[in-house]
């Protein structure tokens, strides 16, 4: 297994050390704390109104992006 050496402050080390379980390595602690998160953890985080606003914003941004791409394509002809 490859390893990397990192530098952290004493404060960060102490905070990490507090999180460490008895037979856990610091690598285990970091992986546990910063590990992958499931998209399902975010389910329900937005209200219905917020979700609708976000959906509308995404649609608008996609439309603007397509329009920019089309302009660039036309300019390159």
Biopython code that builds the backbone (N, CA, C, O; Angstrom):
import numpy as np
from Bio.PDB.StructureBuilder import StructureBuilder

atoms = [
    (1, "UNK", "N", (0.849, -1.181, 0.000)),
    (1, "UNK", "CA", (0.000, 0.000, 0.000)),
    (1, "UNK", "C", (0.888, 1.234, 0.000)),
    (1, "UNK", "O", (1.811, 1.337, 0.808)),
    (2, "UNK", "N", (0.615, 2.170, -0.899)),
    (2, "UNK", "CA", (1.370, 3.422, -0.968)),
    (2, "UNK", "C", (0.968, 4.330, 0.185)),
    (2, "UNK", "O", (-0.164, 4.274, 0.665)),
    (3, "UNK", "N", (1.891, 5.155, 0.620)),
    (3, "UNK", "CA", (1.605, 6.099, 1.699)),
    (3, "UNK", "C", (2.021, 7.493, 1.279)),
    (3, "UNK", "O", (2.847, 7.662, 0.383)),
    (4, "UNK", "N", (1.446, 8.491, 1.930)),
    (4, "UNK", "CA", (1.782, 9.895, 1.729)),
    (4, "UNK", "C", (2.006, 10.510, 3.099)),
    (4, "UNK", "O", (1.328, 10.158, 4.064)),
    (5, "UNK", "N", (2.951, 11.422, 3.182)),
    (5, "UNK", "CA", (3.194, 12.146, 4.417)),
    (5, "UNK", "C", (2.516, 13.504, 4.304)),
    (5, "UNK", "O", (2.685, 14.209, 3.309)),
    (6, "UNK", "N", (1.745, 13.868, 5.333)),
    (6, "UNK", "CA", (1.072, 15.160, 5.334)),
    (6, "UNK", "C", (1.450, 15.919, 6.593)),
    (6, "UNK", "O", (1.853, 15.324, 7.592)),
    (7, "UNK", "N", (1.318, 17.226, 6.539)),
    (7, "UNK", "CA", (1.555, 18.062, 7.707)),
    (7, "UNK", "C", (0.236, 18.667, 8.148)),
    (7, "UNK", "O", (-0.513, 19.208, 7.335)),
    (8, "UNK", "N", (-0.041, 18.573, 9.438)),
    (8, "UNK", "CA", (-1.235, 19.198, 9.999)),
    (8, "UNK", "C", (-0.841, 19.931, 11.264)),
    (8, "UNK", "O", (0.200, 19.650, 11.857)),
    (9, "UNK", "N", (-1.666, 20.861, 11.673)),
    (9, "UNK", "CA", (-1.377, 21.614, 12.891)),
    (9, "UNK", "C", (-1.570, 20.723, 14.113)),
    (9, "UNK", "O", (-2.220, 19.681, 14.041)),
    (10, "UNK", "N", (-1.003, 21.143, 15.220)),
    (10, "UNK", "CA", (-1.202, 20.410, 16.481)),
    (10, "UNK", "C", (-2.688, 20.326, 16.820)),
    (10, "UNK", "O", (-3.179, 19.297, 17.283)),
    (11, "UNK", "N", (-3.399, 21.439, 16.577)),
    (11, "UNK", "CA", (-4.837, 21.458, 16.871)),
    (11, "UNK", "C", (-5.570, 20.413, 16.043)),
    (11, "UNK", "O", (-6.410, 19.682, 16.568)),
    (12, "UNK", "N", (-5.259, 20.338, 14.749)),
    (12, "UNK", "CA", (-5.895, 19.352, 13.882)),
    (12, "UNK", "C", (-5.557, 17.935, 14.335)),
    (12, "UNK", "O", (-6.417, 17.055, 14.334)),
    (13, "UNK", "N", (-4.301, 17.720, 14.721)),
    (13, "UNK", "CA", (-3.881, 16.399, 15.206)),
    (13, "UNK", "C", (-4.682, 16.009, 16.442)),
    (13, "UNK", "O", (-5.172, 14.884, 16.537)),
    (14, "UNK", "N", (-4.816, 16.930, 17.384)),
    (14, "UNK", "CA", (-5.552, 16.633, 18.617)),
    (14, "UNK", "C", (-7.016, 16.332, 18.327)),
    (14, "UNK", "O", (-7.605, 15.440, 18.937)),
    (15, "UNK", "N", (-7.601, 17.078, 17.396)),
    (15, "UNK", "CA", (-9.001, 16.836, 17.038)),
    (15, "UNK", "C", (-9.165, 15.471, 16.379)),
    (15, "UNK", "O", (-10.140, 14.764, 16.635)),
    (16, "UNK", "N", (-8.210, 15.106, 15.533)),
    (16, "UNK", "CA", (-8.233, 13.803, 14.881)),
    (16, "UNK", "C", (-8.041, 12.688, 15.910)),
    (16, "UNK", "O", (-8.716, 11.660, 15.868)),
    (17, "UNK", "N", (-7.118, 12.911, 16.821)),
    (17, "UNK", "CA", (-6.814, 11.929, 17.867)),
    (17, "UNK", "C", (-8.050, 11.644, 18.732)),
    (17, "UNK", "O", (-8.281, 10.505, 19.136)),
    (18, "UNK", "N", (-8.836, 12.682, 19.010)),
    (18, "UNK", "CA", (-10.064, 12.517, 19.805)),
    (18, "UNK", "C", (-11.052, 11.605, 19.083)),
    (18, "UNK", "O", (-11.786, 10.854, 19.725)),
    (19, "UNK", "N", (-11.075, 11.664, 17.761)),
    (19, "UNK", "CA", (-11.998, 10.855, 16.964)),
    (19, "UNK", "C", (-11.568, 9.390, 16.848)),
    (19, "UNK", "O", (-12.375, 8.526, 16.505)),
    (20, "UNK", "N", (-10.302, 9.120, 17.134)),
    (20, "UNK", "CA", (-9.716, 7.797, 16.943)),
    (20, "UNK", "C", (-10.240, 6.794, 17.965)),
    (20, "UNK", "O", (-10.238, 7.059, 19.168)),
    (21, "UNK", "N", (-10.685, 5.650, 17.479)),
    (21, "UNK", "CA", (-11.123, 4.541, 18.339)),
    (21, "UNK", "C", (-9.891, 3.745, 18.772)),
    (21, "UNK", "O", (-8.847, 3.847, 18.128)),
    (22, "UNK", "N", (-9.985, 2.952, 19.850)),
    (22, "UNK", "CA", (-8.803, 2.251, 20.378)),
    (22, "UNK", "C", (-7.942, 1.482, 19.377)),
    (22, "UNK", "O", (-6.721, 1.641, 19.397)),
    (23, "UNK", "N", (-8.510, 0.670, 18.519)),
    (23, "UNK", "CA", (-7.687, -0.143, 17.600)),
    (23, "UNK", "C", (-7.715, 0.411, 16.176)),
    (23, "UNK", "O", (-7.457, -0.314, 15.216)),
    (24, "UNK", "N", (-8.025, 1.682, 16.049)),
    (24, "UNK", "CA", (-8.156, 2.316, 14.748)),
    (24, "UNK", "C", (-6.888, 3.110, 14.433)),
    (24, "UNK", "O", (-6.319, 3.766, 15.305)),
    (25, "UNK", "N", (-6.457, 3.040, 13.175)),
    (25, "UNK", "CA", (-5.312, 3.847, 12.747)),
    (25, "UNK", "C", (-5.821, 5.243, 12.361)),
    (25, "UNK", "O", (-7.024, 5.455, 12.209)),
    (26, "UNK", "N", (-4.893, 6.181, 12.208)),
    (26, "UNK", "CA", (-5.299, 7.508, 11.773)),
    (26, "UNK", "C", (-5.868, 7.446, 10.356)),
    (26, "UNK", "O", (-6.772, 8.210, 10.018)),
    (27, "UNK", "N", (-5.351, 6.551, 9.534)),
    (27, "UNK", "CA", (-5.907, 6.353, 8.190)),
    (27, "UNK", "C", (-7.360, 5.911, 8.286)),
    (27, "UNK", "O", (-8.216, 6.400, 7.549)),
    (28, "UNK", "N", (-7.633, 4.980, 9.202)),
    (28, "UNK", "CA", (-9.010, 4.517, 9.402)),
    (28, "UNK", "C", (-9.922, 5.666, 9.814)),
    (28, "UNK", "O", (-11.053, 5.769, 9.339)),
    (29, "UNK", "N", (-9.427, 6.529, 10.700)),
    (29, "UNK", "CA", (-10.222, 7.666, 11.173)),
    (29, "UNK", "C", (-10.529, 8.606, 10.008)),
    (29, "UNK", "O", (-11.672, 9.024, 9.820)),
    (30, "UNK", "N", (-9.509, 8.930, 9.240)),
    (30, "UNK", "CA", (-9.697, 9.842, 8.107)),
    (30, "UNK", "C", (-10.670, 9.243, 7.107)),
    (30, "UNK", "O", (-11.559, 9.941, 6.620)),
    (31, "UNK", "N", (-10.519, 7.967, 6.792)),
    (31, "UNK", "CA", (-11.447, 7.316, 5.854)),
    (31, "UNK", "C", (-12.869, 7.313, 6.390)),
    (31, "UNK", "O", (-13.820, 7.512, 5.634)),
    (32, "UNK", "N", (-13.020, 7.089, 7.683)),
    (32, "UNK", "CA", (-14.350, 7.066, 8.284)),
    (32, "UNK", "C", (-14.985, 8.453, 8.231)),
    (32, "UNK", "O", (-16.161, 8.592, 7.894)),
    (33, "UNK", "N", (-14.209, 9.467, 8.562)),
    (33, "UNK", "CA", (-14.746, 10.829, 8.612)),
    (33, "UNK", "C", (-14.971, 11.399, 7.219)),
    (33, "UNK", "O", (-15.986, 12.049, 6.971)),
    (34, "UNK", "N", (-14.041, 11.164, 6.320)),
    (34, "UNK", "CA", (-14.090, 11.782, 4.993)),
    (34, "UNK", "C", (-14.501, 10.814, 3.898)),
    (34, "UNK", "O", (-14.359, 11.124, 2.715)),
    (35, "UNK", "N", (-15.003, 9.660, 4.268)),
    (35, "UNK", "CA", (-15.345, 8.642, 3.287)),
    (35, "UNK", "C", (-16.443, 9.066, 2.342)),
    (35, "UNK", "O", (-17.044, 10.130, 2.497)),
    (36, "UNK", "N", (-16.696, 8.225, 1.366)),
    (36, "UNK", "CA", (-17.743, 8.487, 0.387)),
    (36, "UNK", "C", (-19.084, 8.622, 1.083)),
    (36, "UNK", "O", (-19.369, 7.958, 2.080)),
    (37, "UNK", "N", (-19.894, 9.503, 0.527)),
    (37, "UNK", "CA", (-21.250, 9.674, 1.037)),
    (37, "UNK", "C", (-22.220, 9.208, -0.036)),
    (37, "UNK", "O", (-22.006, 9.427, -1.229)),
    (38, "UNK", "N", (-23.252, 8.585, 0.395)),
    (38, "UNK", "CA", (-24.289, 8.146, -0.527)),
    (38, "UNK", "C", (-25.159, 9.343, -0.909)),
    (38, "UNK", "O", (-25.453, 10.199, -0.075)),
    (39, "UNK", "N", (-25.559, 9.393, -2.163)),
    (39, "UNK", "CA", (-26.458, 10.452, -2.612)),
    (39, "UNK", "C", (-27.760, 10.415, -1.821)),
    (39, "UNK", "O", (-28.420, 11.441, -1.657)),
    (40, "UNK", "N", (-28.123, 9.251, -1.339)),
    (40, "UNK", "CA", (-29.363, 9.097, -0.578)),
    (40, "UNK", "C", (-29.318, 9.850, 0.752)),
    (40, "UNK", "O", (-30.367, 10.142, 1.326)),
    (41, "UNK", "N", (-28.127, 10.166, 1.249)),
    (41, "UNK", "CA", (-28.022, 10.943, 2.484)),
    (41, "UNK", "C", (-28.593, 12.344, 2.316)),
    (41, "UNK", "O", (-28.916, 13.013, 3.297)),
    (42, "UNK", "N", (-28.714, 12.780, 1.069)),
    (42, "UNK", "CA", (-29.206, 14.123, 0.802)),
    (42, "UNK", "C", (-30.701, 14.158, 0.496)),
    (42, "UNK", "O", (-31.273, 15.231, 0.304)),
    (43, "UNK", "N", (-31.328, 12.997, 0.452)),
    (43, "UNK", "CA", (-32.760, 12.929, 0.160)),
    (43, "UNK", "C", (-33.541, 13.697, 1.217)),
    (43, "UNK", "O", (-33.334, 13.510, 2.416)),
    (44, "UNK", "N", (-34.436, 14.557, 0.761)),
    (44, "UNK", "CA", (-35.289, 15.312, 1.677)),
    (44, "UNK", "C", (-34.657, 16.563, 2.235)),
    (44, "UNK", "O", (-35.268, 17.234, 3.065)),
    (45, "UNK", "N", (-33.450, 16.902, 1.808)),
    (45, "UNK", "CA", (-32.756, 18.056, 2.368)),
    (45, "UNK", "C", (-33.392, 19.370, 1.891)),
    (45, "UNK", "O", (-33.331, 20.379, 2.594)),
    (46, "UNK", "N", (-34.000, 19.355, 0.698)),
    (46, "UNK", "CA", (-34.644, 20.541, 0.159)),
    (46, "UNK", "C", (-36.154, 20.430, 0.307)),
    (46, "UNK", "O", (-36.729, 19.344, 0.226)),
    (47, "UNK", "N", (-36.780, 21.581, 0.526)),
    (47, "UNK", "CA", (-38.245, 21.587, 0.522)),
    (47, "UNK", "C", (-38.695, 21.415, -0.929)),
    (47, "UNK", "O", (-37.887, 21.515, -1.852)),
    (48, "UNK", "N", (-39.979, 21.157, -1.122)),
    (48, "UNK", "CA", (-40.498, 20.990, -2.481)),
    (48, "UNK", "C", (-40.273, 22.270, -3.287)),
    (48, "UNK", "O", (-39.902, 22.212, -4.459)),
    (49, "UNK", "N", (-40.499, 23.424, -2.654)),
    (49, "UNK", "CA", (-40.306, 24.711, -3.328)),
    (49, "UNK", "C", (-38.840, 24.906, -3.714)),
    (49, "UNK", "O", (-38.546, 25.340, -4.828)),
    (50, "UNK", "N", (-37.928, 24.590, -2.809)),
    (50, "UNK", "CA", (-36.497, 24.714, -3.109)),
    (50, "UNK", "C", (-36.092, 23.776, -4.239)),
    (50, "UNK", "O", (-35.294, 24.140, -5.103)),
    (51, "UNK", "N", (-36.645, 22.571, -4.229)),
    (51, "UNK", "CA", (-36.357, 21.599, -5.281)),
    (51, "UNK", "C", (-36.824, 22.089, -6.641)),
    (51, "UNK", "O", (-36.126, 21.926, -7.642)),
    (52, "UNK", "N", (-38.010, 22.692, -6.672)),
    (52, "UNK", "CA", (-38.536, 23.233, -7.924)),
    (52, "UNK", "C", (-37.680, 24.391, -8.425)),
    (52, "UNK", "O", (-37.402, 24.489, -9.620)),
    (53, "UNK", "N", (-37.259, 25.273, -7.509)),
    (53, "UNK", "CA", (-36.395, 26.394, -7.892)),
    (53, "UNK", "C", (-35.061, 25.891, -8.443)),
    (53, "UNK", "O", (-34.555, 26.414, -9.436)),
    (54, "UNK", "N", (-34.501, 24.880, -7.795)),
    (54, "UNK", "CA", (-33.233, 24.314, -8.253)),
    (54, "UNK", "C", (-33.389, 23.673, -9.624)),
    (54, "UNK", "O", (-32.539, 23.848, -10.496)),
    (55, "UNK", "N", (-34.467, 22.935, -9.812)),
    (55, "UNK", "CA", (-34.737, 22.305, -11.104)),
    (55, "UNK", "C", (-34.853, 23.358, -12.204)),
    (55, "UNK", "O", (-34.298, 23.191, -13.290)),
    (56, "UNK", "N", (-35.577, 24.447, -11.918)),
    (56, "UNK", "CA", (-35.741, 25.526, -12.900)),
    (56, "UNK", "C", (-34.401, 26.184, -13.208)),
    (56, "UNK", "O", (-34.107, 26.479, -14.367)),
    (57, "UNK", "N", (-33.591, 26.414, -12.187)),
    (57, "UNK", "CA", (-32.278, 27.021, -12.370)),
    (57, "UNK", "C", (-31.396, 26.135, -13.263)),
    (57, "UNK", "O", (-30.724, 26.628, -14.170)),
    (58, "UNK", "N", (-31.408, 24.844, -12.997)),
    (58, "UNK", "CA", (-30.613, 23.904, -13.797)),
    (58, "UNK", "C", (-31.063, 23.932, -15.251)),
    (58, "UNK", "O", (-30.231, 23.944, -16.158)),
    (59, "UNK", "N", (-32.373, 23.944, -15.478)),
    (59, "UNK", "CA", (-32.892, 23.997, -16.854)),
    (59, "UNK", "C", (-32.424, 25.274, -17.556)),
    (59, "UNK", "O", (-32.021, 25.240, -18.719)),
    (60, "UNK", "N", (-32.481, 26.401, -16.837)),
    (60, "UNK", "CA", (-32.053, 27.680, -17.421)),
    (60, "UNK", "C", (-30.570, 27.662, -17.759)),
    (60, "UNK", "O", (-30.171, 28.143, -18.819)),
    (61, "UNK", "N", (-29.753, 27.116, -16.874)),
    (61, "UNK", "CA", (-28.309, 27.065, -17.105)),
    (61, "UNK", "C", (-27.981, 26.151, -18.277)),
    (61, "UNK", "O", (-27.101, 26.459, -19.082)),
    (62, "UNK", "N", (-28.692, 25.020, -18.376)),
    (62, "UNK", "CA", (-28.464, 24.105, -19.500)),
    (62, "UNK", "C", (-28.826, 24.773, -20.820)),
    (62, "UNK", "O", (-28.117, 24.627, -21.816)),
    (63, "UNK", "N", (-29.948, 25.513, -20.819)),
    (63, "UNK", "CA", (-30.369, 26.222, -22.029)),
    (63, "UNK", "C", (-29.317, 27.258, -22.420)),
    (63, "UNK", "O", (-28.947, 27.354, -23.591)),
    (64, "UNK", "N", (-28.838, 28.026, -21.459)),
    (64, "UNK", "CA", (-27.815, 29.041, -21.725)),
    (64, "UNK", "C", (-26.538, 28.391, -22.255)),
    (64, "UNK", "O", (-25.895, 28.927, -23.158)),
    (65, "UNK", "N", (-26.173, 27.249, -21.699)),
    (65, "UNK", "CA", (-24.980, 26.542, -22.145)),
    (65, "UNK", "C", (-25.135, 26.064, -23.588)),
    (65, "UNK", "O", (-24.210, 26.182, -24.392)),
    (66, "UNK", "N", (-26.316, 25.522, -23.907)),
    (66, "UNK", "CA", (-26.570, 25.085, -25.289)),
    (66, "UNK", "C", (-26.497, 26.264, -26.247)),
    (66, "UNK", "O", (-25.947, 26.149, -27.342)),
    (67, "UNK", "N", (-27.055, 27.400, -25.831)),
    (67, "UNK", "CA", (-27.032, 28.592, -26.687)),
    (67, "UNK", "C", (-25.597, 29.070, -26.917)),
    (67, "UNK", "O", (-25.244, 29.441, -28.036)),
    (68, "UNK", "N", (-24.776, 29.064, -25.879)),
    (68, "UNK", "CA", (-23.368, 29.445, -26.030)),
    (68, "UNK", "C", (-22.649, 28.488, -26.967)),
    (68, "UNK", "O", (-21.885, 28.913, -27.833)),
    (69, "UNK", "N", (-22.895, 27.201, -26.793)),
    (69, "UNK", "CA", (-22.265, 26.192, -27.663)),
    (69, "UNK", "C", (-22.676, 26.397, -29.116)),
    (69, "UNK", "O", (-21.843, 26.308, -30.018)),
    (70, "UNK", "N", (-23.955, 26.669, -29.343)),
    (70, "UNK", "CA", (-24.435, 26.897, -30.706)),
    (70, "UNK", "C", (-23.793, 28.139, -31.314)),
    (70, "UNK", "O", (-23.422, 28.130, -32.487)),
    (71, "UNK", "N", (-23.657, 29.210, -30.528)),
    (71, "UNK", "CA", (-23.007, 30.434, -31.018)),
    (71, "UNK", "C", (-21.563, 30.150, -31.423)),
    (71, "UNK", "O", (-21.110, 30.575, -32.486)),
    (72, "UNK", "N", (-20.859, 29.440, -30.577)),
    (72, "UNK", "CA", (-19.460, 29.106, -30.857)),
    (72, "UNK", "C", (-19.369, 28.250, -32.101)),
    (72, "UNK", "O", (-18.499, 28.462, -32.947)),
    (73, "UNK", "N", (-20.266, 27.283, -32.215)),
    (73, "UNK", "CA", (-20.290, 26.403, -33.390)),
    (73, "UNK", "C", (-20.504, 27.210, -34.667)),
    (73, "UNK", "O", (-19.850, 26.970, -35.682)),
    (74, "UNK", "N", (-21.434, 28.178, -34.606)),
    (74, "UNK", "CA", (-21.717, 29.023, -35.766)),
    (74, "UNK", "C", (-20.522, 29.880, -36.119)),
    (74, "UNK", "O", (-20.222, 30.066, -37.299)),
    (75, "UNK", "N", (-19.836, 30.403, -35.122)),
    (75, "UNK", "CA", (-18.671, 31.257, -35.343)),
    (75, "UNK", "C", (-17.520, 30.481, -35.985)),
    (75, "UNK", "O", (-16.703, 31.055, -36.704)),
    (76, "UNK", "N", (-17.462, 29.191, -35.725)),
    (76, "UNK", "CA", (-16.360, 28.376, -36.216)),
    (76, "UNK", "C", (-16.584, 27.855, -37.639)),
    (76, "UNK", "O", (-15.687, 27.259, -38.236)),
    (77, "UNK", "N", (-17.778, 28.081, -38.173)),
    (77, "UNK", "CA", (-18.069, 27.601, -39.539)),
    (77, "UNK", "C", (-17.314, 28.406, -40.557)),
    (77, "UNK", "O", (-17.431, 28.150, -41.756)),
]
sb = StructureBuilder()
sb.init_structure("model")
sb.init_model(0)
sb.init_chain("A")
sb.init_seg("    ")
for serial, (resi, resn, name, xyz) in enumerate(atoms, 1):
    if name == "N":
        sb.init_residue(resn, " ", resi, " ")
    sb.init_atom(name, np.array(xyz, "f"), 0.0, 1.0, " ", f" {name:<3s}", serial, name[0])
structure = sb.get_structure()
